[in-house]
Amino acid sequence: MAEFGRPLRPLPTPIPGLVLWELPVHGDNRGWFKENWQREKMVAAGLPDFGPVQNNVSFNDAPGTTRGIHAEPWDKWVSVATGRVFGAWVDLREGPTFGTVFTAEIDPSRAIFVPRGVGNSYQTLEPDTAYTYLVNDHWSPETSYTFLNLADETVAIPWPIPLAEAELSAKDLTHPRLAEVTPVPPRRILVLGANGQLGLALRAEYADATHVEFASQADLDLTSPDLPAARRWRDYSAIINAAAYTAVDAAETAEGRRDAWAANVTGVVALARVAAENDITLVHVSSDYVFDGAADAAYREDDPLCPLGVYGQTKAAGDAAVTIAPRHLIVRTSWVIGEGRNFVRTMASLAERGVDPSVVDDQVGRLTFTDDLARGIRHLIEAGVPSGVYNLTGSGAPASWARVAKWVFELTGNDPARVTPVSTEEYYASSTGPVAPRPRNSVLDLEKIAATGFEPRDAYAALRDYLRA
């Protein structure tokens, strides 16, 4: 008999992500009732919102029926409708817990969440046992599994009914031993915009990660109608969208406006739909240009957006589109410095060539170096932070572009007095092409990301290290 009246609560196990749950069962002389799956209550209690799409039932008419150790490419919510089972789980994923075993009896008052890559098996302890499970991908004959031999001596599962007396498939005794099993790799991460400044930094950040893939626009066209079929998207846990149209001034032209909206909005909408349909975390890089820069304080993540120009408008629209995906991280940054041509390298070159520049002094912000940005993105993904917006820039005292230029001159052994501060209007007075409006205040508040355990580097210290490299 199932135990009545237990509260809903999770019971952690030695296998990361494998969680045993006690379920409330309500019964009387007529029988019993339980909420076998209740998304709102269970997610609130800590169950991953894993998005089940299929419900399966395995009926077993005799005690001792034993099902093999199969690690499947999806998450499972396992419970029992009638009867009782001895369950055994073996971690077959890459990592330090590979080979870890957990066993427990499951009756109608218990369920267990089994993450992708954990080998799952059971043995029935009563006749007419109905074993049920929800999964978050559709079964097909082509599905690839990882198997472990039921009688493996290393994991040594203590089956209540010896395998020699149990009802089982002969195939389950011919599967590989643990020493012969290829560990299940993690779900993949796809980095888009892989050849841009941030993309190159992400390549370096994930150089040790074989499950991370990189794609340029030539590899994956976000505006293609074939995007939903371009990958087996259920194999991916996250997409990092480091691709964007960033030509701020050119975006003010007719052609640039079309290109900016196509890359920063239309493509992002398509990507968000793919993420929503396949349980993928979409990581999207946003910009300080979504604000008008009129605030007197640093911008927080929940401040209302008010972009000035076309580029900022497309980034704001893209931010809104990203929220289509239930799991999303919008990483808002500013004044990005990485490989290739950038403000810091330009100033360093002018200093060495003896050129004394005039630099804008009424736009204030913090530099963000792409290696820090890449490190912060990885941290947010691996920390499993809640969906939402996270500001991520360099830390320390805000500075104007002119102040940054003076820092560059000073750090390269040149006289910072050679830099002449000017207003934005003075700087662009002689410009003959389109000029996009810039926010005067680009300072972003960093309290939220610091609360996740990530400490952005001081912008001045990062600049010093960048120039020394």
C-alpha positions as CSV (number, residue, x, y, z in Angstrom):
1,M,0.0,0.0,0.0
2,A,1.1,3.5,-0.8
3,E,1.7,5.7,2.3
4,F,-1.1,8.3,2.5
5,G,-0.6,11.9,3.5
6,R,3.1,12.5,2.7
7,P,3.8,16.2,1.7
8,L,5.3,16.9,-1.7
9,R,9.0,17.1,-1.2
10,P,12.3,16.4,-3.0
11,L,14.9,13.9,-1.7
12,P,18.4,14.5,-3.3
13,T,20.5,11.5,-4.4
14,P,24.2,11.0,-4.9
15,I,23.7,11.4,-8.7
16,P,23.5,15.1,-9.6
17,G,20.1,16.0,-11.1
18,L,18.5,12.6,-10.1
19,V,15.9,13.6,-7.4
20,L,13.5,11.3,-5.6
21,W,10.2,12.9,-4.8
22,E,7.6,12.0,-2.2
23,L,4.0,12.6,-3.5
24,P,0.9,13.3,-1.6
25,V,-1.5,10.4,-2.0
26,H,-5.1,10.8,-0.7
27,G,-7.0,7.6,0.1
28,D,-10.0,6.1,1.9
29,N,-12.0,2.9,1.8
30,R,-12.6,3.3,-2.0
31,G,-9.0,3.6,-3.0
32,W,-6.6,6.5,-3.5
33,F,-5.9,9.6,-5.7
34,K,-2.7,11.5,-6.4
35,E,-1.6,14.4,-8.6
36,N,1.1,12.4,-10.5
37,W,2.3,15.4,-12.4
38,Q,1.4,18.9,-11.4
39,R,3.7,21.5,-13.1
40,E,2.9,24.5,-11.0
41,K,3.3,22.9,-7.6
42,M,6.3,20.7,-8.5
43,V,8.3,23.5,-10.3
44,A,7.7,25.7,-7.3
45,A,9.1,22.9,-5.1
46,G,12.3,22.7,-7.2
47,L,11.6,20.2,-10.0
48,P,13.1,21.4,-13.3
49,D,10.5,22.7,-15.7
50,F,11.5,20.0,-18.2
51,G,8.6,20.3,-20.7
52,P,7.3,16.8,-21.1
53,V,5.8,16.0,-24.5
54,Q,5.0,12.2,-24.3
55,N,3.5,9.9,-21.6
56,N,4.4,6.2,-21.6
57,V,3.1,3.3,-19.6
58,S,4.9,-0.1,-19.2
59,F,2.7,-2.8,-17.8
60,N,4.3,-5.8,-16.1
61,D,2.2,-8.8,-15.0
62,A,4.6,-10.7,-12.8
63,P,7.0,-9.9,-9.9
64,G,10.7,-10.0,-11.0
65,T,10.2,-8.5,-14.4
66,T,13.4,-6.6,-14.9
67,R,14.0,-3.8,-17.4
68,G,17.6,-3.1,-18.5
69,I,19.9,-0.1,-17.7
70,H,19.2,2.3,-20.5
71,A,20.5,5.9,-20.6
72,E,18.2,7.9,-22.9
73,P,18.6,11.2,-24.7
74,W,15.8,12.9,-22.7
75,D,14.7,13.7,-19.2
76,K,12.1,11.4,-17.5
77,W,9.6,11.7,-14.7
78,V,9.1,8.2,-13.4
79,S,6.3,7.0,-11.2
80,V,4.1,3.9,-10.5
81,A,0.3,3.8,-11.0
82,T,-0.2,0.4,-9.5
83,G,2.2,-2.0,-7.8
84,R,5.7,-1.4,-6.6
85,V,9.2,-1.5,-8.2
86,F,12.8,-1.6,-7.1
87,G,14.5,1.1,-9.2
88,A,18.2,1.4,-10.0
89,W,19.9,4.3,-11.6
90,V,23.5,4.6,-12.8
91,D,25.1,7.9,-13.9
92,L,26.5,7.2,-17.4
93,R,27.3,10.9,-18.2
94,E,30.7,12.4,-18.6
95,G,32.1,13.7,-15.4
96,P,33.3,12.8,-11.9
97,T,30.1,11.0,-11.0
98,F,30.2,8.5,-13.9
99,G,29.3,5.1,-12.5
100,T,27.6,6.4,-9.4
101,V,24.6,4.2,-8.4
102,F,21.3,5.0,-6.6
103,T,18.5,2.5,-5.7
104,A,15.1,3.0,-4.2
105,E,11.7,1.4,-4.0
106,I,9.0,3.3,-5.9
107,D,5.3,2.9,-5.1
108,P,2.4,5.3,-5.9
109,S,3.6,7.7,-3.2
110,R,7.0,8.2,-4.8
111,A,8.3,9.5,-8.1
112,I,11.8,10.2,-9.4
113,F,13.2,12.8,-11.9
114,V,15.8,11.1,-14.1
115,P,18.0,13.5,-16.1
116,R,19.3,12.8,-19.6
117,G,22.2,10.4,-19.6
118,V,21.4,8.6,-16.3
119,G,20.9,4.9,-16.8
120,N,17.4,3.9,-15.7
121,S,16.2,0.4,-14.8
122,Y,13.7,-1.3,-12.5
123,Q,12.5,-4.7,-11.2
124,T,8.8,-5.3,-10.3
125,L,8.1,-6.4,-6.8
126,E,4.3,-7.0,-7.2
127,P,2.1,-8.5,-9.9
128,D,0.2,-6.2,-12.3
129,T,2.6,-3.3,-11.9
130,A,2.0,-0.3,-14.1
131,Y,5.2,1.8,-14.5
132,T,4.6,5.3,-16.0
133,Y,7.0,8.0,-17.3
134,L,6.8,11.4,-18.9
135,V,9.6,12.3,-21.3
136,N,10.5,15.7,-23.0
137,D,11.2,14.3,-26.4
138,H,9.4,12.0,-28.8
139,W,10.4,8.4,-29.1
140,S,11.4,7.1,-32.5
141,P,13.0,3.9,-33.8
142,E,16.2,5.9,-34.6
143,T,16.7,7.0,-31.0
144,S,20.2,6.4,-29.8
145,Y,20.6,4.9,-26.3
146,T,23.6,4.1,-24.0
147,F,23.3,0.7,-22.4
148,L,24.9,-1.0,-19.4
149,N,24.9,-4.7,-18.5
150,L,22.3,-5.5,-15.8
151,A,24.8,-7.8,-14.1
152,D,27.8,-5.4,-14.2
153,E,30.1,-6.3,-11.3
154,T,31.4,-2.7,-10.8
155,V,28.0,-1.1,-10.1
156,A,26.8,-4.3,-8.4
157,I,23.1,-3.5,-8.2
158,P,21.5,-5.5,-5.3
159,W,18.5,-6.8,-7.2
160,P,15.9,-8.1,-4.7
161,I,15.1,-11.0,-7.0
162,P,18.3,-12.5,-8.3
163,L,18.7,-12.0,-12.1
164,A,18.9,-15.8,-12.6
165,E,15.3,-16.0,-11.2
166,A,14.0,-12.8,-12.9
167,E,12.1,-12.3,-16.1
168,L,14.3,-10.2,-18.4
169,S,15.5,-9.7,-21.9
170,A,18.6,-11.7,-22.9
171,K,19.8,-8.6,-24.6
172,D,20.1,-6.8,-21.3
173,L,22.8,-9.3,-20.2
174,T,24.9,-8.8,-23.4
175,H,25.2,-5.0,-23.1
176,P,28.7,-3.5,-22.3
177,R,30.2,-3.5,-18.8
178,L,30.8,-0.1,-17.2
179,A,34.5,-0.1,-18.3
180,E,33.4,-0.5,-21.9
181,V,30.7,2.2,-21.9
182,T,31.3,5.5,-23.7
183,P,30.1,8.2,-21.3
184,V,27.1,10.3,-22.5
185,P,28.3,13.8,-23.4
186,P,26.4,16.8,-22.3
187,R,23.8,18.4,-24.6
188,R,25.5,20.7,-27.1
189,I,25.9,24.4,-26.9
190,L,25.8,26.4,-30.2
191,V,27.6,29.7,-30.5
192,L,26.4,32.0,-33.3
193,G,28.5,34.8,-34.7
194,A,31.5,32.7,-34.0
195,N,33.9,34.8,-36.1
196,G,33.1,38.2,-34.5
197,Q,34.8,39.8,-31.5
198,L,32.7,38.0,-28.9
199,G,32.6,34.8,-31.0
200,L,36.4,34.6,-31.0
201,A,36.4,35.2,-27.2
202,L,33.8,32.4,-26.7
203,R,36.0,30.1,-28.8
204,A,38.9,30.7,-26.4
205,E,36.6,30.4,-23.3
206,Y,35.2,27.0,-24.5
207,A,38.5,25.7,-26.0
208,D,38.3,22.8,-23.5
209,A,34.7,21.9,-24.2
210,T,34.1,19.3,-27.0
211,H,30.3,19.8,-26.7
212,V,30.4,23.4,-27.9
213,E,29.9,24.1,-31.6
214,F,30.6,27.4,-33.5
215,A,28.7,28.7,-36.5
216,S,29.1,31.8,-38.6
217,Q,26.3,33.4,-40.7
218,A,27.6,31.3,-43.7
219,D,27.1,28.1,-41.6
220,L,23.6,29.0,-40.3
221,D,21.2,31.6,-41.8
222,L,18.7,32.7,-39.1
223,T,16.4,34.1,-41.7
224,S,16.1,30.9,-43.6
225,P,12.7,29.1,-43.5
226,D,14.7,25.9,-43.1
227,L,16.1,27.0,-39.7
228,P,13.8,24.6,-37.7
229,A,15.3,21.6,-39.6
230,A,18.8,22.9,-39.8
231,R,19.9,20.9,-36.7
232,R,18.5,18.2,-34.4
233,W,17.7,21.0,-32.0
234,R,16.7,18.6,-29.1
235,D,20.4,17.8,-28.8
236,Y,21.2,21.4,-27.7
237,S,20.9,22.8,-24.2
238,A,21.9,26.4,-25.1
239,I,22.3,28.7,-28.0
240,I,24.6,31.8,-27.5
241,N,23.6,34.4,-30.0
242,A,26.7,36.6,-30.4
243,A,25.7,37.5,-33.9
244,A,24.3,41.0,-34.6
245,Y,24.3,44.0,-37.0
246,T,26.4,46.6,-35.1
247,A,27.1,49.3,-37.7
248,V,25.4,52.0,-35.6
249,D,25.7,54.9,-38.1
250,A,25.1,52.8,-41.2
251,A,21.8,51.6,-39.6
252,E,20.5,55.1,-40.1
253,T,20.5,54.5,-43.9
254,A,17.7,52.8,-45.8
255,E,19.9,49.7,-46.6
256,G,21.4,49.6,-43.1
257,R,17.9,49.8,-41.5
258,R,16.8,46.8,-43.5
259,D,19.9,44.8,-42.6
260,A,19.8,45.8,-38.9
261,W,16.1,44.7,-38.6
262,A,16.8,41.4,-40.5
263,A,19.8,40.5,-38.3
264,N,18.7,41.9,-34.9
265,V,15.0,41.2,-35.0
266,T,13.8,38.8,-37.7
267,G,16.6,36.3,-37.1
268,V,16.2,36.6,-33.4
269,V,12.4,35.9,-33.6
270,A,13.2,32.7,-35.6
271,L,15.8,31.7,-33.1
272,A,13.6,32.2,-30.1
273,R,10.9,30.0,-31.7
274,V,13.4,27.2,-32.2
275,A,14.5,27.6,-28.5
276,A,11.0,27.6,-27.3
277,E,10.0,24.5,-29.2
278,N,13.1,22.5,-28.2
279,D,13.6,23.4,-24.5
280,I,16.8,25.3,-25.3
281,T,18.2,28.2,-23.2
282,L,18.7,31.2,-25.5
283,V,21.5,33.5,-24.5
284,H,21.3,36.8,-26.3
285,V,23.7,39.7,-26.2
286,S,22.1,43.1,-25.8
287,S,23.4,46.7,-25.7
288,D,23.3,49.9,-23.7
289,Y,21.9,51.5,-26.9
290,V,18.4,50.3,-25.8
291,F,18.5,53.3,-23.4
292,D,18.4,56.9,-24.3
293,G,21.2,57.7,-21.8
294,A,19.2,60.5,-20.0
295,A,19.2,58.8,-16.6
296,D,21.2,60.2,-13.7
297,A,22.1,56.8,-12.3
298,A,23.3,53.4,-13.6
299,Y,20.7,51.6,-15.6
300,R,19.2,48.5,-13.9
301,E,17.9,45.4,-15.8
302,D,14.2,46.4,-15.3
303,D,14.5,50.0,-16.3
304,P,12.2,50.8,-19.3
305,L,13.8,50.8,-22.7
306,C,13.9,54.0,-24.7
307,P,16.3,53.7,-27.7
308,L,17.4,56.8,-29.7
309,G,18.4,55.4,-33.0
310,V,17.7,52.5,-35.4
311,Y,20.4,50.2,-34.0
312,G,19.1,50.7,-30.5
313,Q,15.5,50.2,-31.7
314,T,16.4,46.8,-33.3
315,K,18.3,45.7,-30.2
316,A,15.3,46.6,-28.0
317,A,12.9,44.7,-30.4
318,G,15.3,41.7,-30.3
319,D,15.3,41.7,-26.5
320,A,11.5,41.5,-26.6
321,A,11.6,38.7,-29.1
322,V,14.0,36.6,-27.0
323,T,11.4,36.3,-24.2
324,I,9.4,34.1,-26.5
325,A,11.8,31.4,-25.3
326,P,10.8,30.3,-21.8
327,R,14.4,29.8,-20.9
328,H,16.4,32.9,-21.9
329,L,19.3,35.0,-20.7
330,I,19.6,38.5,-22.1
331,V,23.2,39.7,-21.4
332,R,23.2,43.5,-21.7
333,T,26.7,45.0,-22.2
334,S,28.4,48.2,-23.4
335,W,31.6,49.5,-25.0
336,V,32.9,46.1,-26.1
337,I,36.6,45.7,-26.8
338,G,38.0,42.5,-28.4
339,E,40.0,41.2,-31.3
340,G,40.3,43.3,-34.4
341,R,39.9,47.1,-34.8
342,N,38.5,48.9,-31.8
343,F,38.7,52.1,-29.9
344,V,41.6,51.1,-27.6
345,R,43.8,49.9,-30.5
346,T,43.0,53.0,-32.5
347,M,44.0,55.2,-29.6
348,A,47.2,53.2,-29.0
349,S,48.1,53.5,-32.6
350,L,47.5,57.3,-32.7
351,A,49.7,57.7,-29.5
352,E,52.6,55.8,-31.1
353,R,52.3,57.7,-34.4
354,G,52.4,61.0,-32.7
355,V,48.8,61.9,-33.5
356,D,46.9,64.0,-30.9
357,P,43.2,63.1,-31.0
358,S,40.1,64.9,-30.1
359,V,37.8,62.5,-28.2
360,V,34.2,62.8,-27.0
361,D,34.0,63.6,-23.3
362,D,30.2,63.7,-22.7
363,Q,29.4,60.0,-23.2
364,V,30.1,58.0,-20.0
365,G,30.3,54.2,-19.5
366,R,32.6,51.3,-18.7
367,L,34.7,49.2,-21.1
368,T,33.8,45.6,-21.4
369,F,36.5,43.2,-22.7
370,T,35.2,40.2,-24.7
371,D,37.1,37.6,-22.6
372,D,35.3,38.9,-19.5
373,L,32.0,38.9,-21.4
374,A,32.6,35.3,-22.6
375,R,33.5,34.2,-19.0
376,G,30.4,35.8,-17.7
377,I,28.1,34.2,-20.2
378,R,29.6,30.8,-19.4
379,H,29.1,31.5,-15.7
380,L,25.4,32.3,-16.2
381,I,24.8,29.2,-18.2
382,E,26.6,26.8,-15.8
383,A,25.1,28.5,-12.7
384,G,21.6,27.8,-14.0
385,V,20.4,31.3,-13.1
386,P,16.8,32.2,-13.6
387,S,15.7,33.6,-17.0
388,G,15.9,37.3,-17.4
389,V,18.2,40.2,-18.1
390,Y,21.7,40.5,-16.7
391,N,23.9,43.5,-17.0
392,L,27.5,42.6,-17.7
393,T,30.2,45.2,-18.2
394,G,33.6,46.0,-16.7
395,S,33.4,47.3,-13.1
396,G,34.9,50.2,-11.4
397,A,34.5,54.0,-11.9
398,P,32.7,55.0,-15.1
399,A,34.7,57.1,-17.5
400,S,34.1,59.1,-20.7
401,W,35.6,58.1,-24.0
402,A,38.1,60.9,-23.6
403,R,39.1,59.6,-20.2
404,V,39.6,56.1,-21.6
405,A,41.8,57.6,-24.4
406,K,43.9,59.3,-21.7
407,W,44.3,56.0,-19.9
408,V,45.5,54.4,-23.2
409,F,48.1,57.1,-23.7
410,E,49.2,56.9,-20.1
411,L,49.5,53.1,-20.1
412,T,51.5,53.1,-23.4
413,G,54.0,55.6,-22.0
414,N,52.6,58.7,-23.8
415,D,51.4,62.0,-22.5
416,P,47.6,61.9,-21.7
417,A,47.5,65.6,-22.1
418,R,47.7,65.1,-25.9
419,V,44.1,63.9,-25.8
420,T,41.7,66.9,-26.3
421,P,38.2,66.4,-24.8
422,V,35.3,67.6,-27.0
423,S,31.5,67.4,-27.0
424,T,29.6,64.9,-29.1
425,E,28.3,67.8,-31.2
426,E,31.8,69.2,-31.8
427,Y,33.2,65.8,-32.7
428,Y,30.6,65.1,-35.4
429,A,30.3,68.6,-36.7
430,S,32.3,67.9,-39.8
431,S,30.8,64.5,-40.5
432,T,29.3,64.1,-44.0
433,G,27.6,60.7,-43.5
434,P,24.8,59.6,-41.3
435,V,25.4,59.9,-37.5
436,A,23.3,57.9,-35.1
437,P,22.4,59.4,-31.8
438,R,24.4,58.0,-28.8
439,P,23.3,57.6,-25.2
440,R,25.3,60.0,-23.0
441,N,25.0,57.6,-20.0
442,S,25.9,54.0,-20.8
443,V,26.6,52.9,-17.2
444,L,24.9,49.6,-16.3
445,D,24.2,48.5,-12.7
446,L,26.1,45.3,-11.9
447,E,24.4,44.2,-8.6
448,K,22.3,41.5,-10.2
449,I,25.1,39.6,-11.9
450,A,27.3,40.0,-8.8
451,A,24.6,38.3,-6.8
452,T,25.0,35.2,-9.0
453,G,28.6,34.9,-7.9
454,F,30.3,36.6,-10.9
455,E,32.6,39.6,-10.3
456,P,33.3,41.6,-13.4
457,R,36.9,42.8,-13.7
458,D,37.7,46.5,-13.0
459,A,37.7,48.2,-16.4
460,Y,40.9,50.1,-15.9
461,A,42.8,47.0,-14.7
462,A,41.4,45.0,-17.7
463,L,42.5,47.8,-20.1
464,R,46.0,47.6,-18.6
465,D,46.2,43.8,-19.1
466,Y,44.8,44.2,-22.6
467,L,47.5,46.6,-23.6
468,R,50.2,44.4,-22.1
469,A,49.1,41.3,-23.9
